[in-house]
Amino acid sequence: MSVDIDVRERIARITLNRPGVGNALDLELATSLRQAAEGLAGSDVGAVILTGAGRAFCVGGDLNYMREADEIGDAVLRLATQFHGGLEALAALDAPVITAVRGAVAGGGMSLAIAGDIVLAGESARFTMAYTAIGFPPDGGSSWTLPRLVGLRRAAELMLLNERLDATAARELGLVTRVVPDDALDREAGALARRLADGPTRAHGAVKRLLRDSATRGFAAQMAEEARTIAALAAQPDGREGVAAFLEKRPPAFGAAR
């Protein structure tokens, strides 16, 4: 299997599993990623960890797959379509997505990493867009995500010049949430996923949607959506429990709505 998925106690761990080629994205891996992400829709999963097997998170598209294709344009379109379907499915989940990355994070791998709601980087992580180095423009939603994270000028520089960033530089730029030692990466991701999965999943989903849609809404429209959303969730069991727990000075016990 080019992608492994393990779901336990409301935490889903998705692992890109082509370590011999740096988890390079070919059609099989992209399709498996999409299927894994779509398979979580409607489940009670409260957090997702996305990581890569071996020393690299993902080196980007599999160039051998492209070179060996009878029609490279069609092959790349099929690959991008499956890849993007996986990203859309992850974004649609209420469950926050934690990307836990180490080693090479390049091309489509960087697009995938920065699509996480929370990005944890091992100290070995090295980030580069890499696309134009082979004459390609970006995919994986990075032309939308990257400018929102670092600004238009810096995004253009990263995409045009393919600057290589270590984990600390990526954190300082806003690409990474937290940098941890490589040997603590899985443990840190697991602890964070546990905290999120034990929390108010519907509220987490609302946060994801409000942040994403803020890019295309005006201020007044965004506040109207905030008002509608907060009112709707205040009436749900998790909202009622959160208010009661705060007033009673006790930890909330979310999850009655699951």
C-alpha positions in Angstrom: 0.0 0.0 0.0 1.3 3.5 -0.9 -0.8 5.1 1.9 -1.4 3.5 5.3 -4.4 4.6 7.4 -4.9 3.7 11.0 -7.9 4.9 13.0 -7.9 4.5 16.8 -9.8 6.3 19.5 -11.0 9.0 17.2 -7.5 9.8 15.8 -6.7 8.9 12.2 -3.1 8.5 11.2 -2.5 8.7 7.4 1.1 7.7 6.4 2.5 8.2 2.9 4.3 4.9 2.4 6.8 5.0 -0.4 9.9 5.6 1.6 12.3 4.1 -1.0 11.5 7.1 -3.3 11.0 9.7 -0.6 7.2 9.2 -0.7 7.1 10.7 -4.2 3.6 11.3 -5.5 2.6 9.0 -8.3 -1.0 8.2 -9.4 -1.4 5.3 -7.0 -0.2 7.3 -3.9 -2.4 10.3 -4.9 -5.4 8.1 -5.4 -4.8 6.3 -2.1 -4.5 9.6 -0.3 -7.8 10.8 -1.7 -9.5 7.5 -0.8 -8.2 7.6 2.7 -9.3 11.2 3.2 -12.7 10.7 1.7 -13.2 7.6 3.8 -13.1 9.7 6.9 -16.1 11.8 5.9 -19.0 11.3 8.2 -16.9 9.5 10.8 -16.4 10.4 14.4 -12.7 11.1 13.9 -11.7 14.2 15.8 -8.1 14.7 14.6 -6.0 13.6 11.6 -2.2 13.1 11.6 -0.6 13.2 8.1 3.0 12.1 7.9 5.5 10.2 5.8 7.3 6.9 6.3 11.1 7.0 6.3 13.5 9.9 6.3 11.4 12.3 4.1 7.9 13.6 4.3 7.4 13.9 0.5 9.9 15.0 -2.2 7.0 16.0 -4.6 5.8 14.5 -7.8 7.3 11.2 -9.0 9.3 12.3 -12.1 9.8 8.7 -13.3 6.0 8.3 -13.4 5.8 11.4 -15.6 8.8 10.5 -17.9 7.4 7.0 -18.5 3.9 8.2 -19.3 2.7 7.9 -22.9 1.2 11.3 -22.7 2.8 13.4 -19.9 0.1 16.1 -19.9 -2.7 13.6 -19.4 -0.6 11.7 -16.7 0.1 14.9 -14.8 -3.6 16.0 -15.0 -4.7 12.6 -13.6 -2.2 12.9 -10.8 -3.1 16.5 -9.9 -6.8 15.7 -10.0 -6.4 12.8 -7.5 -4.0 14.8 -5.3 -6.4 17.8 -5.2 -9.3 15.6 -4.4 -7.4 14.3 -1.3 -6.6 17.9 -0.2 -10.3 18.9 -0.7 -11.5 16.0 1.4 -9.1 16.8 4.2 -10.1 20.4 4.2 -13.8 19.4 4.4 -13.4 17.4 7.6 -14.4 19.0 10.9 -11.3 17.2 12.3 -8.2 19.4 12.4 -5.4 18.0 10.2 -1.9 17.9 11.8 0.9 17.5 9.2 4.0 16.0 10.9 7.0 16.4 8.6 10.7 15.5 8.6 13.5 15.5 6.0 12.6 16.6 2.5 9.4 18.6 2.1 9.4 19.6 -1.6 7.1 20.4 -4.5 3.8 18.7 -4.0 5.1 17.6 -0.6 5.4 21.2 0.5 2.0 22.0 -0.8 0.6 19.1 1.2 2.5 20.0 4.3 1.4 23.6 4.5 -2.3 22.6 3.9 -2.4 21.2 7.4 -4.3 23.2 10.0 -1.3 22.6 12.3 2.2 21.9 10.9 4.8 20.2 13.2 8.3 20.0 11.8 11.1 17.8 12.9 14.5 19.6 13.1 15.6 17.7 9.9 12.8 19.2 7.8 13.9 21.1 4.7 11.3 23.0 2.7 11.4 24.1 -1.0 8.8 24.7 -3.6 11.0 23.2 -6.3 8.3 23.3 -9.1 10.0 25.9 -11.4 13.3 24.0 -11.1 11.8 21.4 -13.4 9.8 24.0 -15.5 6.5 23.4 -13.7 4.1 25.9 -12.0 2.7 24.9 -8.5 -0.2 22.7 -7.7 -1.6 21.2 -4.5 -3.4 24.5 -3.7 -0.1 26.2 -2.8 -0.7 29.2 -5.1 -3.7 29.9 -2.8 -2.3 28.7 0.6 1.3 30.1 0.4 0.4 33.8 -0.2 -2.1 33.7 2.7 0.7 32.4 5.0 3.6 34.5 4.0 2.3 37.3 1.7 2.4 37.7 -2.1 6.0 39.0 -2.4 7.5 36.2 -0.3 5.4 33.6 -2.0 6.5 34.7 -5.4 10.1 34.6 -4.2 9.8 31.1 -2.8 8.1 29.8 -6.0 10.3 31.6 -8.5 13.7 31.1 -6.8 13.1 27.8 -4.9 14.8 28.9 -1.7 15.5 26.1 0.6 14.3 26.7 4.2 15.3 24.8 7.3 12.7 24.1 10.0 13.5 27.1 12.0 13.4 29.5 9.1 10.0 27.9 8.0 8.6 28.5 11.5 9.8 32.1 11.5 8.2 32.7 8.1 4.9 31.3 9.3 4.9 28.0 7.4 5.3 25.8 10.5 3.5 25.9 13.8 6.1 24.3 15.9 9.6 22.7 15.5 10.5 19.7 17.6 13.4 17.2 17.7 12.9 14.4 15.1 12.7 11.7 17.7 9.9 13.6 19.5 7.8 14.4 16.3 5.5 11.4 16.4 5.0 11.7 20.2 4.2 15.5 19.9 1.8 14.9 17.0 0.0 12.1 18.9 -0.4 14.3 22.1 -1.7 17.2 20.1 -4.1 14.9 18.2 -5.4 13.5 21.5 -6.0 17.0 22.8 -7.9 18.0 19.7 -9.9 14.7 19.4 -11.1 15.1 23.0 -12.3 18.7 22.2 -15.4 20.1 20.6 -15.1 18.7 17.0 -18.0 20.7 15.5 -16.4 24.0 16.8 -13.1 22.9 15.4 -14.8 22.4 12.0 -16.4 25.8 12.2 -12.9 27.4 12.9 -11.6 25.6 9.8 -14.4 26.9 7.6 -14.4 30.4 8.9 -10.7 30.8 8.4 -10.8 29.4 4.9 -13.8 31.4 3.8 -12.5 34.7 5.2 -10.2 35.0 2.2 -13.2 35.6 -0.1 -15.7 37.3 2.2 -16.0 41.0 3.1 -15.8 42.0 6.8 -19.6 42.4 7.3 -20.3 39.1 5.5 -17.7 37.4 7.7 -19.2 38.7 10.9 -22.7 37.7 9.8 -21.4 34.1 9.2 -19.7 34.2 12.6 -22.9 35.2 14.3 -24.9 32.5 12.5 -22.3 29.8 13.3 -21.8 30.8 17.0 -25.5 30.8 17.6 -26.0 27.4 16.0 -23.2 25.8 18.0 -24.1 27.4 21.3 -27.4 25.5 21.1 -25.6 22.1 20.5 -24.6 19.8 23.3 -20.9 20.7 23.2 -21.8 24.4 23.4 -24.1 23.8 26.4 -21.5 21.7 28.1 -18.8 24.2 27.6 -20.8 27.0 29.2 -21.9 24.8 32.1 -18.4 23.6 32.7 -17.0 27.1 32.8 -19.6 28.3 35.2 -19.2 25.3 37.4 -15.4 25.6 37.4 -14.8 22.1 36.0 -13.2 20.6 32.9 -15.7 20.2 30.0 -16.7 16.8 28.9 -17.3 17.3 25.2 -18.7 14.6 23.0 -22.3 14.1 23.8 -23.2 15.0 20.3 -21.1 12.3 18.8 
